[in-house]
Amino acid sequence: MVTVHDPRLLYNAIVTRLVTQTSKPVGNAVRPDGATAPYAVVYPLPDRATFGTLTDANQISLQLFQVTCVGDTMEEAQWMQQKTRLALLGWVPSVTGWVPNRVELDQGSGVIRDDDGPVVFYTTDRFSLYVDP
């Protein structure tokens, strides 16, 4: 039997966690409708099997996701980044059909200024968690 997790459940849980903990708009792979800064967007990244057996190579997978925090100023982007990190680091999602470990910061970023259209600032953090069957 091959272990297959429903990714929608995990990403919905992450978005819900961030909305609840930051009280700011959070989009699931898109900018939240009508959002004003600061806000965040969660993006699924390619996952991969990391451990397994001969009968189930996908038994334990590494889930990677990115959270982009956007602000009208550098300070707003950093504020949202800090709130996001506080909400996610060490958190263990409760997702039906999943047995995840705690969320860890895989890679952080500095602040980037985007001059295309209205000027905004953003940070991009990559998070990881291992999932058992």
N, C-alpha and C positions, 0 to 999 in steps of 0.2 A: 504494500500500500504506500502511496506517495503522499507526503504531507503537503497540502496546498492551503495557504491562508488567504482569507478574503481581505485584500488591502484596503478596501473602502472602510471597513470597520475601524482599522487602526488610524487612518487619516482623519476620519470623522471624530474619533476620540481625541486626537491631538488638537484639532481645531477647536473642539468644545473646551478642552482644558485651557487653551490660550485665551479664548474669549472670556471664560469664567475668571481666570486669574489676572488678566490685564484690564478687563472692562473696555477693551478696544476692539474694533473690527478686525477680523481675521478671515482671509480667503483661502479656499482649498484649490490651489494651483491657478487662481485668478485674483485680481484685485477685488476686494469686497465692493459690491454695488454701492455707489454713493459715498464711499468712504472718504473721510478727510484725515489727514495725517495727525498723529501717528497711527499706523496700522501695520499688519503683518500678513505675509502670504506663505503658506506651507506648500512645499513641492516634494512629491515622492521622487526619490532617486533610485537608480537600479539596485535591487537587492541581490543577494547571492547566498547560495548554500555554503555553509562553512564546515559543517560536520555532518556525518550521516553514517548510514550502514549500507551494506550491499543491497538491501531491499528498499531503502529509502534514503537516497543521496541528499534529499532536501530536509532531513529531519530537524536540523537546527539551522536557522537562517540569520543573516545579518541584515537588518533593515536600516537603510540610510534615508534621511530626509533633510531638507533644507528649509530654514525659515529666514525669509527676507523681511527685514524691518525697515519701514519707510517713514521719513519725517520731512517736514518742510525745512528743518534746520538740522545741523549735525547733532545738536543736543537732543532733539526729538528722536532721531534715529537711534542714538545711543541709549536713550531712556527706554525705548521699546525693546531694544536688544537686551538690556538688563532685566526688564520685566519678563521677557520670554525665557531667558536663561533661568531665572528664579522659578518660573512655572514648570520648566521641563527637567532640569538637571536633578537626577535622583528619583524622579517620578516613575512609578511602575504603572503603565496603562492597564486598565481592566477591560479586556476585549473578549467577547464570546469566541471560543474556538482558538484563542491564542494563549500562550504562556510566556509573556514577555518578561525580560529582566528590566532593570532601571535604564532610563535614558541617560546617555553620556554625550558630552560635547566631543565631536570628532575633529572639527576644525572651525576656528573662528575667523572673523575678518575684521578689517578696519572699516572706516567709513569712506564711501565713495560718493562723489557728487555727480549727478546726472543732469546735464544741461539740455537734453532733448525734451522739448516742450517746457512746461513749467519746471523750474529748478527744484529738484528733490535730492535728498541724501538717503543712502541706504547702507545697511550692513547685511551680510549673508553668513549665517552660521550653519554648519552641517552637524547633524546629530545622528547618533547610532543607538541601536538596541538589538540584542540577541533575542531570538524567539525560539522556544522549544515547542515540540509538538503537543 
